[in-house]
Amino acid sequence: MENLRIGVDLGGTKVEAVVVRLGGDAPDVLVRKRVPTHAERGYDAIVQATCELVRDVGRECGADDLPIGIGMPGSVTYRRSDGTRSDVPLVKNANTTSLNGRPFHADVQRALGRPIAFANDANCFALAEATWGASRGARVSFGVIMGTGVGGGIVLRGESGVLRAWDGAQGIAGEWGHLSLDAENGLPCYCGRRGCVEMYLAGPRIEQTYAARSGKTKSLSEIAQAAYEGEPAASRLMAERFELFGRAMATVIDILDPDVVVLGGGVSNVEGLYHEGIDAVRHWVFNDELGTRIVKHQIGDSAGVLGAALLPE
Ligand SMILES: [Zn+2]
């Protein structure tokens, strides 16, 4: 049972759990299972599905007491919607909206009868990449998710070499997706402000803007390919987005100055980010050169669930 951990990734459509042996150069996955989230069945069903999956993967390894880490979208708050304070953390900003305002952490811990480490999915991604992937060896790394939304997680390496996801005093560290690039005339965001990074760099937003401007429906990879081939609408749009990526990422680098930035999520497969995108970061960063490595993820789709397994101390 040495070094075994359970990691859970709670997504909008599926819940995935793994049992991983830690300590090696690569993640050693002993068990992997996924079930549908069934968000439409409501909060209690999500709690139940999560707990059953955890018991299930533990049983497969013959253990019912492995440390558990759970990664999920959103952050936490202690403020209830009526303004009063909660004693336990409540889910905030999750795209599985039935979780919002609910004490998911406390309910899952009570159902399973043991403490659990929680973090948002971007922190898990950043932790997995820093442990086994593209930002290995970095003292400070910033893991970026650019997918259906835009988020980020900060990982710090302590004196003893221990890696820790830094979630900040309010749990919002690394949330660069809602930096406003144009507060007056920018695209309206669901957070109530305008011009947020996510409105420009999330995959579906790029596709929507392309469709609105050109009258044609294309996937992000098709738009990137069309831009590469010189189609005017696609070229202009991607050039704009690389420029905005540069401005936003330079702001993060000016403040955090990480050794490595790792890009993940569907948008990270756009090759132009690693050329024009990095050129734009270099232009906007407050330095006469760009020493920050900005690289593509290595762990890929499993980084969330594997990073969750790294959360328990
Ligand atoms: Zn926003």
Boltz pocket constraint, residues with backbone or C-beta under 6 A from the ligand:
constraints:
  - pocket:
      binder: B
      contacts: [[A, 177], [A, 178], [A, 189], [A, 190], [A, 191], [A, 192], [A, 193], [A, 196], [A, 198]]
      max_distance: 6.0
